[in-house]
Amino acid sequence: MTVETLTTTPVAARTGAGDGGSAVRGDLVRALFGDDHRAAHGPWRALLTTEPFRRRSGLAPDAQLRLAYERLRTLNSTLDSAFRLAADPVSLANLHEWLSPVDTELTTVAGIHYNLFLGSLLDHDGEVRRDLSDFADLTRVGTFLCTELDHGNDATALETTAAYDRARDGFLLRTPHAGAQKFMPNTSTAGGPKSGVVAARLLVDGRDLGVFLFLTALTGARGPLPGVRVRRLPRRMGSVIDHCLTSFDGVFVPRDALLSGVQGRFDAEGVFSSDVVNRRSRFLLSIGRVTAGKLSMSACAVGSARAALAVAVRHGSHRLIGGVRAPERVSVMAHRSHYAPLSGALATAYAMTLLHRTVLRTWTEHDGARHDGAGRAEAERLVALAKAWITWEARAVITECRERCGAQGLLENNGLAALVTGIEGAITAEGDNLAIHAKAAAGMVSGHRPARPPADPAGRELTDPVFLRELLAAVECVELDRARAAMREAAPGDALGRWNAGATAALRAATAHIQLRAAEAVAEAADALPPGSAAGELLHTLGRLFALERIAPRSGDLLNEGFVEGRHISALPAEADRLTARVAGQAQVLTGAFDLPDEWLADVPVTEAGYASVYDDPEGPWHRTAGQVRR
């Protein structure tokens, strides 16, 4: 007996899933990606078909890391302008959406370089003309150093300092203790020389003026520059990125290293001024790129969830098992126990994607000084809620898809394992989900007053999508009322106790709100299609299933508050089953509309009906004729 390392080879390229170029598929593609999908998404999608971005299994961690930075340079070479990409949150989100199923490490370093690093420089570079050519051509890779070992979501309290030195007209960066080390940025020598924008507390003549960003060279060809200390962290779950601890020992940067703007600036005489009085507000303006980062994390999630579903649905359709009577064979997708969770996941994936489009439009409409503070604050809250909900839901979808592929889903060459671990990074990046969800929920309790739907269920039916969306709105109102009542009853003068009293209901209200916005996004997309179109009806079916699955756990509250009748609760399971079966019957069409390239699917063996051939053994006994003896 011999033991060998098994190397699988991709199955041959195959035709696209579903019904190819049918009108239904075309309408669904336009609904998901917009009328300008070829211009907006086409370039990123096309990258997936080229050799540098094809799947490579079995690489050692160091080789994976090198590949990520090599791909970053290849990607950069395809751009007409790195600055144009960095300045456009829509293009950045689209980039993340398509790259995330291919290479989570590449997606991470690309997001850091183009959004957090270059984007921050462009946002705050109006008064200082810097030569950014080294960053545009990747002579130097950019990174972002904000969070510290002791300070994550409370980054306004970070402790790295940048003390103004009048004699040298610049700043001295220092790390005062171990807890102030910059935590997680990719600051090692991997990928070449690096610079970073470093968040540090500005000290001028002993006065603390708040946290600002400073452009700082970190490493050269031979390693960290003088005064910069970089140590690799233990490998992060599911990632080979060079996450590090970084500290500073009196590193000098010139005055123009400060990323200035309305939040603060120095004149030629070294006098500081700011249009913003509040130090927290100065910090939030400095790190405004984190909001675009949240949009990009949502994009990673929707792209990864759709890819996982495309794999699971194709596999479930050709994975045959024994039927009721031998020798009958049926696909596992013939069983409700298999297709029901995938149907629900499909409804969620469409809702996630269409919500993401809505949130992205809303943010681009409100981003910029020309808009009032209240509108921008509401848009930021929507971005935060969407990021938390979408990434959480994506984890559930991807996990379900992995399970539906059985042991094949655990194998690296089928790609699902990387999606399972990759989504964890998106959940934590740009603000840990629970923290940003709680902040948004607190804002809703204090300032969000949605219209309460009528509690008049007589004559209303679960087949009516408007009624279902009203029920989602009712859940939000019930939970907001519950949160406010609990907070009023809390002991006066105890702010934390008051929040804790209402937090559970407030978090549920925030979830209900974003679920409602997702359901509305599906309905809007369906209504935008020609009346009576098959694709529009299919989207409405997805919207109803999505709503019913979220209403069902809240049916007790809805009944108690008079929004539904007992007959609705009795009818709900059967109606959900009916919609589930309809979605399952169109699963190939629905995943075909995800428009994943054939080349990408060809690199995932389990998507092919003959996937067992990938594991064929040319020395196996089945290849020998009767009586032939192996020598």
C-alpha positions as CSV (number, residue, x, y, z in Angstrom):
1,M,0.0,0.0,0.0
2,T,1.3,3.5,-0.8
3,V,0.3,6.8,0.7
4,E,0.4,9.8,-1.5
5,T,-0.6,13.5,-1.3
6,L,-3.7,13.8,-3.4
7,T,-3.6,16.7,-5.9
8,T,-6.9,17.4,-7.5
9,T,-7.3,19.0,-10.9
10,P,-10.1,21.3,-12.0
11,V,-12.9,19.8,-14.0
12,A,-13.4,21.1,-17.5
13,A,-15.1,24.5,-18.0
14,R,-18.8,24.1,-18.2
15,T,-21.7,26.2,-19.4
16,G,-23.4,28.6,-17.0
17,A,-25.9,27.5,-14.4
18,G,-29.6,27.7,-15.0
19,D,-31.2,28.7,-18.3
20,G,-28.3,30.7,-19.7
21,G,-29.3,33.8,-21.5
22,S,-33.0,33.6,-20.8
23,A,-35.1,36.7,-20.3
24,V,-35.8,35.8,-16.7
25,R,-32.1,35.4,-15.9
26,G,-31.3,38.7,-17.7
27,D,-34.0,40.5,-15.7
28,L,-32.7,39.1,-12.5
29,V,-29.1,40.1,-13.3
30,R,-30.2,43.7,-14.0
31,A,-32.2,43.7,-10.7
32,L,-29.2,42.5,-8.7
33,F,-26.5,44.5,-10.4
34,G,-28.2,47.5,-12.1
35,D,-28.7,48.5,-15.7
36,D,-25.0,49.6,-15.8
37,H,-23.8,46.2,-14.5
38,R,-21.4,45.7,-17.4
39,A,-19.6,48.9,-16.7
40,A,-19.9,48.9,-12.9
41,H,-19.3,45.2,-12.2
42,G,-17.8,43.9,-15.5
43,P,-14.2,44.8,-15.0
44,W,-14.0,43.1,-11.6
45,R,-15.9,40.1,-12.8
46,A,-13.6,39.8,-15.7
47,L,-10.6,39.5,-13.3
48,L,-12.0,36.2,-12.0
49,T,-11.6,34.7,-15.5
50,T,-7.9,35.5,-15.9
51,E,-5.1,33.1,-15.0
52,P,-3.5,35.2,-12.1
53,F,-6.8,35.0,-10.2
54,R,-7.8,31.4,-10.8
55,R,-8.1,29.2,-7.7
56,R,-4.9,27.7,-6.4
57,S,-5.2,25.0,-3.7
58,G,-2.7,23.5,-1.4
59,L,-0.4,26.6,-1.1
60,A,1.6,27.0,2.1
61,P,0.7,30.1,4.2
62,D,3.8,32.1,3.1
63,A,3.1,31.3,-0.5
64,Q,-0.6,32.3,0.0
65,L,0.6,35.7,1.4
66,R,3.0,36.3,-1.4
67,L,0.2,35.5,-3.9
68,A,-2.1,38.0,-2.3
69,Y,0.4,40.8,-2.7
70,E,1.3,39.6,-6.3
71,R,-2.4,39.7,-7.2
72,L,-2.7,43.2,-5.6
73,R,0.0,44.4,-8.1
74,T,-1.7,42.6,-11.0
75,L,-5.0,44.2,-10.0
76,N,-3.3,47.6,-9.7
77,S,-1.8,47.3,-13.2
78,T,-5.4,47.0,-14.7
79,L,-6.6,50.3,-13.2
80,D,-6.7,53.4,-15.2
81,S,-6.3,55.3,-12.0
82,A,-5.7,54.1,-8.4
83,F,-6.8,57.5,-7.2
84,R,-10.1,57.3,-9.1
85,L,-10.8,53.9,-7.5
86,A,-9.9,55.2,-4.0
87,A,-12.2,58.2,-4.4
88,D,-15.3,56.1,-5.5
89,P,-17.0,54.1,-2.7
90,V,-19.2,52.4,-5.2
91,S,-16.3,51.0,-7.2
92,L,-14.6,50.0,-4.0
93,A,-17.6,48.1,-2.9
94,N,-18.0,46.4,-6.3
95,L,-14.3,45.4,-6.1
96,H,-14.8,43.7,-2.7
97,E,-18.0,42.0,-3.9
98,W,-16.2,40.1,-6.7
99,L,-12.8,39.5,-5.2
100,S,-14.0,38.2,-1.8
101,P,-15.0,34.7,-3.2
102,V,-11.6,34.4,-4.9
103,D,-9.0,35.5,-2.4
104,T,-9.9,36.9,1.1
105,E,-6.3,37.9,1.7
106,L,-6.2,39.9,-1.6
107,T,-9.5,41.5,-0.7
108,T,-8.1,42.5,2.7
109,V,-4.9,44.1,1.5
110,A,-6.7,45.8,-1.4
111,G,-9.3,47.3,0.8
112,I,-6.7,48.6,3.2
113,H,-4.5,50.1,0.5
114,Y,-7.2,51.7,-1.7
115,N,-9.8,52.7,0.8
116,L,-8.3,53.2,4.3
117,F,-4.9,54.4,3.2
118,L,-5.2,56.1,-0.2
119,G,-8.8,57.2,0.5
120,S,-7.8,58.9,3.7
121,L,-4.9,60.7,2.0
122,L,-7.3,61.9,-0.8
123,D,-10.0,63.0,1.7
124,H,-7.6,65.1,3.7
125,D,-5.0,66.2,1.2
126,G,-6.6,69.4,0.0
127,E,-4.2,71.8,1.8
128,V,-1.0,69.7,1.3
129,R,0.2,68.7,-2.1
130,R,2.0,65.4,-1.6
131,D,3.6,63.2,-4.2
132,L,1.5,60.0,-4.0
133,S,2.9,58.3,-7.1
134,D,4.7,55.6,-5.0
135,F,1.4,54.6,-3.6
136,A,-0.4,54.7,-6.9
137,D,2.1,52.4,-8.6
138,L,2.6,50.2,-5.4
139,T,6.3,51.1,-5.0
140,R,5.1,51.4,-1.5
141,V,2.0,49.5,-0.1
142,G,-0.3,51.5,2.2
143,T,-1.7,50.4,5.4
144,F,-3.9,51.8,8.2
145,L,-2.9,51.9,11.9
146,C,-5.8,52.9,14.1
147,T,-6.9,50.3,16.7
148,E,-4.6,49.4,19.6
149,L,-4.2,46.4,21.8
150,D,-6.3,48.2,24.5
151,H,-8.6,50.2,22.2
152,G,-10.8,48.7,19.5
153,N,-14.3,50.1,19.1
154,D,-13.3,52.8,21.6
155,A,-10.6,54.1,19.4
156,T,-11.3,57.7,20.5
157,A,-9.4,56.7,23.7
158,L,-6.3,55.4,21.9
159,E,-3.0,56.4,23.5
160,T,-0.3,56.6,20.8
161,T,0.9,60.2,20.8
162,A,2.1,62.7,18.2
163,A,3.8,65.5,20.1
164,Y,4.4,68.7,18.1
165,D,8.1,69.6,18.1
166,R,8.3,73.4,17.3
167,A,12.1,73.3,16.9
168,R,11.9,70.7,14.1
169,D,8.4,71.7,12.9
170,G,7.1,68.2,13.0
171,F,5.7,65.5,15.2
172,L,7.3,62.7,17.4
173,L,5.3,59.5,17.4
174,R,5.5,57.5,20.6
175,T,3.9,54.3,22.0
176,P,3.6,54.9,25.8
177,H,3.0,51.3,26.9
178,A,2.2,47.8,25.7
179,G,-1.5,48.4,25.5
180,A,-1.0,51.2,23.0
181,Q,0.7,49.1,20.4
182,K,-1.1,49.3,17.0
183,F,-3.0,46.0,16.7
184,M,-3.6,44.0,13.6
185,P,-2.4,46.2,10.6
186,N,-0.4,44.5,7.9
187,T,2.9,46.2,8.6
188,S,5.5,43.4,8.0
189,T,7.9,43.4,5.1
190,A,5.6,41.1,3.2
191,G,4.6,42.7,-0.1
192,G,7.4,45.2,-0.1
193,P,8.1,48.6,1.6
194,K,5.1,50.0,3.4
195,S,3.8,53.4,4.7
196,G,0.8,53.9,6.9
197,V,-1.6,56.5,8.1
198,V,-1.3,56.3,11.9
199,A,-4.0,57.5,14.3
200,A,-2.3,59.3,17.2
201,R,-3.3,61.8,19.9
202,L,-2.0,65.2,18.9
203,L,-0.2,67.0,21.7
204,V,0.7,70.7,21.3
205,D,2.5,72.4,24.2
206,G,1.1,69.8,26.5
207,R,-2.5,70.2,25.3
208,D,-4.4,67.2,24.0
209,L,-6.2,68.3,20.8
210,G,-7.7,64.9,19.9
211,V,-6.8,62.0,17.6
212,F,-5.6,62.7,14.1
213,L,-4.0,60.8,11.2
214,F,-0.3,61.0,10.3
215,L,1.3,59.7,7.1
216,T,4.3,57.7,8.3
217,A,6.9,55.5,6.4
218,L,7.1,52.2,8.3
219,T,9.3,49.8,6.5
220,G,12.0,49.8,3.7
221,A,13.6,47.1,1.6
222,R,15.5,45.8,4.7
223,G,12.8,45.9,7.3
224,P,11.2,48.4,9.8
225,L,12.6,51.9,9.7
226,P,14.4,53.4,12.7
227,G,12.1,53.9,15.7
228,V,9.4,51.6,14.2
229,R,9.0,48.1,15.8
230,V,7.0,45.5,14.1
231,R,6.2,42.0,15.4
232,R,4.0,39.4,13.7
233,L,0.9,38.3,15.6
234,P,-0.2,34.7,15.7
235,R,-2.0,33.6,12.6
236,R,-5.6,34.8,12.5
237,M,-8.2,32.1,12.0
238,G,-8.7,31.5,8.3
239,S,-6.2,34.1,7.2
240,V,-2.5,34.3,6.3
241,I,-2.4,38.1,6.2
242,D,0.7,39.6,8.0
243,H,-1.2,41.0,11.0
244,C,1.2,42.7,13.3
245,L,1.8,44.7,16.5
246,T,3.5,48.0,15.7
247,S,5.0,50.5,18.0
248,F,6.9,53.8,17.7
249,D,9.9,55.2,19.7
250,G,10.1,58.9,18.9
251,V,9.6,58.5,15.2
252,F,9.8,62.0,13.6
253,V,7.4,63.0,10.8
254,P,7.3,66.5,9.2
255,R,4.4,68.9,9.8
256,D,2.8,68.0,6.4
257,A,2.5,64.4,7.6
258,L,-0.7,65.5,9.4
259,L,-3.7,64.7,7.4
260,S,-5.4,68.1,7.7
261,G,-8.8,69.4,7.0
262,V,-11.7,71.0,8.8
263,Q,-10.9,68.9,11.8
264,G,-7.5,70.6,12.2
265,R,-4.5,72.1,10.5
266,F,-1.2,73.9,11.2
267,D,-0.2,77.1,9.5
268,A,3.3,78.1,8.4
269,E,4.0,79.5,11.8
270,G,3.0,76.3,13.6
271,V,-0.3,77.6,14.9
272,F,-3.1,74.9,15.1
273,S,-6.7,75.7,14.2
274,S,-9.8,73.7,13.8
275,D,-13.4,74.3,12.6
276,V,-14.5,71.5,14.9
277,V,-14.7,72.1,18.7
278,N,-15.4,68.6,19.9
279,R,-12.4,66.3,20.0
280,R,-14.5,63.2,19.3
281,S,-16.0,64.8,16.2
282,R,-12.4,65.6,15.0
283,F,-11.5,62.0,15.3
284,L,-14.6,60.8,13.5
285,L,-13.9,63.2,10.6
286,S,-10.3,61.9,10.4
287,I,-11.4,58.3,10.1
288,G,-14.4,58.9,7.9
289,R,-13.1,56.2,5.5
290,V,-14.2,53.6,8.0
291,T,-17.8,54.1,6.7
292,A,-16.7,53.3,3.2
293,G,-15.0,50.3,4.7
294,K,-18.3,49.1,6.3
295,L,-19.9,49.3,2.8
296,S,-17.0,47.2,1.5
297,M,-17.4,44.6,4.3
298,S,-21.1,44.3,3.4
299,A,-20.0,43.8,-0.3
300,C,-17.6,41.1,0.7
301,A,-20.5,39.4,2.5
302,V,-23.0,39.5,-0.3
303,G,-20.4,38.3,-2.8
304,S,-19.3,35.4,-0.7
305,A,-22.9,34.4,0.2
306,R,-23.9,34.3,-3.4
307,A,-20.8,32.3,-4.4
308,A,-21.5,29.8,-1.6
309,L,-25.1,29.4,-2.8
310,A,-24.1,28.9,-6.4
311,V,-21.8,26.0,-5.3
312,A,-24.4,24.4,-2.9
313,V,-27.3,24.6,-5.4
314,R,-25.3,23.1,-8.2
315,H,-24.0,20.3,-6.0
316,G,-27.4,19.6,-4.5
317,S,-28.9,19.2,-8.0
318,H,-26.5,16.5,-9.2
319,R,-25.6,14.8,-5.9
320,L,-27.6,11.6,-6.2
321,I,-28.8,9.4,-3.3
322,G,-31.0,6.3,-3.0
323,G,-34.7,6.9,-3.7
324,V,-37.7,5.4,-2.0
325,R,-37.4,2.2,-4.0
326,A,-34.2,0.7,-5.4
327,P,-32.7,1.2,-7.9
328,E,-34.2,4.7,-8.0
329,R,-31.7,7.6,-7.5
330,V,-32.8,11.1,-6.8
331,S,-30.9,14.3,-6.2
332,V,-30.6,15.6,-2.6
333,M,-32.4,18.7,-3.8
334,A,-35.5,16.6,-4.2
335,H,-35.9,16.5,-0.4
336,R,-37.5,19.3,1.4
337,S,-35.1,18.9,4.3
338,H,-32.3,19.8,1.9
339,Y,-33.9,22.4,-0.3
340,A,-35.8,24.3,2.4
341,P,-32.8,25.9,4.1
342,L,-31.3,26.7,0.7
343,S,-34.5,28.3,-0.4
344,G,-34.5,30.5,2.7
345,A,-30.8,31.3,2.1
346,L,-31.6,32.3,-1.5
347,A,-34.3,34.7,-0.3
348,T,-31.8,36.1,2.2
349,A,-29.0,36.5,-0.4
350,Y,-31.3,38.5,-2.7
351,A,-32.5,40.6,0.2
352,M,-28.9,41.2,1.4
353,T,-27.7,42.2,-2.1
354,L,-30.6,44.5,-2.9
355,L,-30.3,46.1,0.6
356,H,-26.6,46.7,0.0
357,R,-27.4,48.5,-3.3
358,T,-29.9,50.7,-1.5
359,V,-27.5,51.5,1.4
360,L,-24.7,52.3,-1.1
361,R,-26.9,54.7,-3.0
362,T,-28.1,56.4,0.2
363,W,-24.5,56.9,1.4
364,T,-23.3,58.4,-1.8
365,E,-26.2,60.8,-1.8
366,H,-25.4,62.0,1.8
367,D,-21.6,61.8,1.7
368,G,-20.0,65.2,1.7
369,A,-20.2,68.6,3.4
370,R,-23.0,69.8,1.2
371,H,-25.5,67.7,3.2
372,D,-26.9,68.5,6.6
373,G,-25.5,66.7,9.6
374,A,-28.7,65.0,10.5
375,G,-29.1,63.4,7.1
376,R,-25.5,62.2,7.1
377,A,-25.8,60.8,10.6
378,E,-28.8,58.8,9.6
379,A,-27.0,57.5,6.5
380,E,-24.1,56.4,8.7
381,R,-26.4,54.6,11.0
382,L,-28.0,52.8,8.1
383,V,-24.5,51.8,6.8
384,A,-23.6,50.4,10.3
385,L,-26.8,48.5,10.7
386,A,-26.5,47.0,7.2
387,K,-22.9,46.0,7.7
388,A,-23.7,44.2,11.0
389,W,-26.9,42.5,9.7
390,I,-25.5,41.5,6.2
391,T,-22.3,40.0,7.5
392,W,-24.1,38.1,10.2
393,E,-26.7,36.8,7.7
394,A,-23.9,35.9,5.3
395,R,-22.2,33.8,7.9
396,A,-25.5,31.8,8.4
397,V,-25.9,31.4,4.6
398,I,-22.3,30.3,4.0
399,T,-22.4,27.9,6.9
400,E,-25.7,26.4,5.6
401,C,-24.2,26.0,2.2
402,R,-21.1,24.3,3.6
403,E,-23.2,21.8,5.5
404,R,-25.4,21.1,2.5
405,C,-22.2,20.1,0.6
406,G,-21.2,17.6,3.3
407,A,-17.6,16.6,3.6
408,Q,-16.9,18.1,0.2
409,G,-17.7,21.5,1.6
410,L,-14.8,21.0,4.1
411,L,-12.2,20.5,1.4
412,E,-10.0,23.4,0.5
413,N,-10.3,22.9,-3.2
414,N,-14.0,23.5,-3.2
415,G,-13.7,27.0,-1.8
416,L,-16.4,26.9,0.8
417,A,-14.0,26.5,3.8
418,A,-12.3,29.7,2.9
419,L,-15.6,31.5,2.8
420,V,-16.6,30.1,6.2
421,T,-13.5,31.5,7.8
422,G,-13.3,34.6,5.6
423,I,-16.6,36.0,6.7
424,E,-15.4,36.1,10.3
425,G,-13.0,38.9,9.3
426,A,-15.7,41.0,7.8
427,I,-17.8,40.6,10.9
428,T,-15.1,42.2,13.0
429,A,-13.4,44.6,10.5
430,E,-14.4,48.3,10.4
431,G,-16.1,48.0,13.8
432,D,-17.1,44.8,15.6
433,N,-20.7,44.0,14.6
434,L,-22.2,43.9,18.1
435,A,-20.7,47.3,19.0
436,I,-21.8,49.1,15.9
437,H,-25.2,47.4,16.1
438,A,-25.6,48.6,19.7
439,K,-24.6,52.1,18.9
440,A,-27.1,52.3,16.0
441,A,-29.8,50.8,18.2
442,A,-29.2,53.4,20.9
443,G,-29.5,56.1,18.3
444,M,-32.8,54.7,17.1
445,V,-34.2,54.6,20.6
446,S,-33.4,58.3,21.2
447,G,-34.2,59.7,17.7
448,H,-36.1,57.3,15.4
449,R,-39.9,57.6,15.3
450,P,-41.2,55.3,12.6
451,A,-44.9,55.4,11.6
452,R,-46.8,52.7,13.4
453,P,-48.7,50.5,10.9
454,P,-52.5,49.9,11.5
455,A,-53.4,47.1,13.8
456,D,-56.3,46.0,11.5
457,P,-55.7,42.5,10.2
458,A,-59.3,41.8,9.2
459,G,-59.3,40.8,5.5
460,R,-55.5,40.9,5.2
461,E,-53.7,37.8,3.9
462,L,-50.2,36.4,4.1
463,T,-50.1,36.4,0.3
464,D,-50.0,40.2,0.4
465,P,-46.4,41.5,0.4
466,V,-47.5,44.9,1.6
467,F,-49.2,43.3,4.7
468,L,-46.0,41.3,5.4
469,R,-43.8,44.4,5.3
470,E,-46.3,46.2,7.6
471,L,-45.8,43.3,10.1
472,L,-42.1,43.8,10.0
473,A,-42.6,47.5,10.6
474,A,-44.9,46.5,13.5
475,V,-42.2,44.4,15.1
476,E,-39.8,47.4,15.0
477,C,-42.4,49.7,16.7
478,V,-43.2,47.1,19.4
479,E,-39.6,46.7,20.3
480,L,-38.9,50.4,20.3
481,D,-41.8,51.0,22.6
482,R,-40.6,48.1,24.8
483,A,-37.0,49.6,24.9
484,R,-38.2,53.1,25.8
485,A,-40.6,51.8,28.5
486,A,-37.8,49.7,30.1
487,M,-35.4,52.7,30.1
488,R,-38.0,55.0,31.7
489,E,-38.4,52.6,34.5
490,A,-34.6,52.4,35.2
491,A,-33.0,54.1,38.2
492,P,-32.4,57.8,37.4
493,G,-28.9,59.0,37.1
494,D,-27.5,55.6,36.0
495,A,-26.9,56.0,32.3
496,L,-25.4,52.6,31.9
497,G,-28.2,51.0,33.9
498,R,-30.7,52.8,31.8
499,W,-29.2,51.5,28.6
500,N,-28.9,48.0,29.9
501,A,-32.6,48.0,30.8
502,G,-33.6,48.7,27.2
503,A,-30.7,47.2,25.3
504,T,-32.2,43.8,24.5
505,A,-35.4,45.3,23.0
506,A,-33.4,48.1,21.3
507,L,-31.1,45.6,19.5
508,R,-34.2,43.6,18.4
509,A,-35.7,46.9,17.1
510,A,-32.6,47.7,15.1
511,T,-32.6,44.2,13.6
512,A,-36.3,44.5,12.7
513,H,-35.6,47.9,11.1
514,I,-32.9,46.6,8.8
515,Q,-34.9,43.5,7.9
516,L,-37.8,45.8,6.9
517,R,-35.4,47.9,4.7
518,A,-34.2,44.7,3.1
519,A,-37.7,43.6,2.3
520,E,-38.5,47.0,0.9
521,A,-35.4,46.8,-1.3
522,V,-36.6,43.5,-2.8
523,A,-40.1,44.9,-3.4
524,E,-38.6,48.0,-5.1
525,A,-36.5,45.8,-7.4
526,A,-39.5,43.6,-8.2
527,D,-41.7,46.6,-9.0
528,A,-39.1,48.1,-11.2
529,L,-39.4,45.2,-13.6
530,P,-42.1,45.1,-16.3
531,P,-45.5,44.3,-14.8
532,G,-46.3,40.7,-14.8
533,S,-42.8,39.6,-15.7
534,A,-41.7,36.2,-14.5
535,A,-38.6,37.7,-12.9
536,G,-40.7,40.2,-11.0
537,E,-43.0,37.5,-9.7
538,L,-40.0,35.5,-8.7
539,L,-38.6,38.5,-6.7
540,H,-41.9,39.0,-5.0
541,T,-41.9,35.3,-4.1
542,L,-38.4,35.7,-2.6
543,G,-39.6,38.8,-0.7
544,R,-42.6,37.1,0.8
545,L,-40.5,34.1,1.9
546,F,-37.9,36.4,3.4
547,A,-40.6,38.3,5.3
548,L,-42.4,35.2,6.5
549,E,-39.3,33.6,7.9
550,R,-38.7,36.7,10.0
551,I,-42.3,37.2,11.1
552,A,-42.8,33.7,12.3
553,P,-40.6,34.0,15.4
554,R,-42.4,37.3,16.3
555,S,-46.0,36.0,15.8
556,G,-46.7,36.0,19.5
557,D,-46.0,39.7,19.8
558,L,-47.9,40.5,16.6
559,L,-50.9,38.6,17.9
560,N,-50.8,40.2,21.3
561,E,-50.6,43.7,19.8
562,G,-53.5,43.0,17.4
563,F,-51.5,43.1,14.1
564,V,-52.4,39.5,13.2
565,E,-55.2,37.1,13.9
566,G,-55.0,33.5,15.0
567,R,-55.8,32.3,11.4
568,H,-52.6,34.0,10.2
569,I,-50.5,32.1,12.6
570,S,-52.2,28.9,11.7
571,A,-51.7,29.5,8.0
572,L,-48.1,30.7,8.2
573,P,-46.2,27.3,8.1
574,A,-48.1,26.1,5.1
575,E,-47.6,29.4,3.2
576,A,-43.9,29.3,4.0
577,D,-43.6,25.7,2.7
578,R,-45.4,26.7,-0.5
579,L,-43.0,29.6,-1.1
580,T,-40.0,27.4,-0.2
581,A,-41.0,24.9,-2.9
582,R,-41.5,27.6,-5.5
583,V,-38.0,29.0,-4.8
584,A,-36.4,25.6,-4.8
585,G,-37.9,24.9,-8.2
586,Q,-36.2,28.0,-9.6
587,A,-32.9,27.7,-7.6
588,Q,-30.8,27.1,-10.7
589,V,-32.2,30.2,-12.4
590,L,-31.8,32.3,-9.2
591,T,-28.1,31.3,-8.7
592,G,-27.5,31.6,-12.4
593,A,-28.4,35.3,-12.1
594,F,-25.5,35.7,-9.7
595,D,-23.5,35.8,-12.9
596,L,-20.4,34.0,-11.6
597,P,-18.0,33.3,-14.5
598,D,-17.8,29.8,-15.9
599,E,-14.0,29.9,-15.2
600,W,-14.6,30.5,-11.5
601,L,-17.1,27.6,-11.3
602,A,-14.7,25.4,-13.3
603,D,-12.2,25.7,-10.4
604,V,-14.7,24.4,-7.9
605,P,-14.8,20.6,-8.5
606,V,-18.0,20.0,-6.4
607,T,-20.1,22.1,-8.8
608,E,-19.7,19.5,-11.6
609,A,-21.9,16.5,-11.9
610,G,-18.8,14.4,-12.5
611,Y,-16.9,15.8,-9.6
612,A,-15.7,12.3,-8.6
613,S,-13.5,12.3,-11.6
614,V,-11.4,15.0,-10.0
615,Y,-10.3,12.4,-7.4
616,D,-9.7,9.6,-10.0
617,D,-6.5,7.6,-9.4
618,P,-4.8,6.6,-12.6
619,E,-3.2,3.7,-10.6
620,G,-6.5,2.5,-9.2
621,P,-7.5,-1.1,-9.7
622,W,-10.6,-0.1,-11.7
623,H,-8.3,1.0,-14.5
624,R,-6.9,-2.5,-14.9
625,T,-8.5,-5.1,-17.1
626,A,-9.5,-8.4,-15.6
627,G,-6.6,-10.5,-14.7
628,Q,-4.1,-7.6,-15.1
629,V,-1.6,-7.5,-12.2
630,R,0.0,-4.3,-11.0
631,R,3.8,-4.5,-11.1
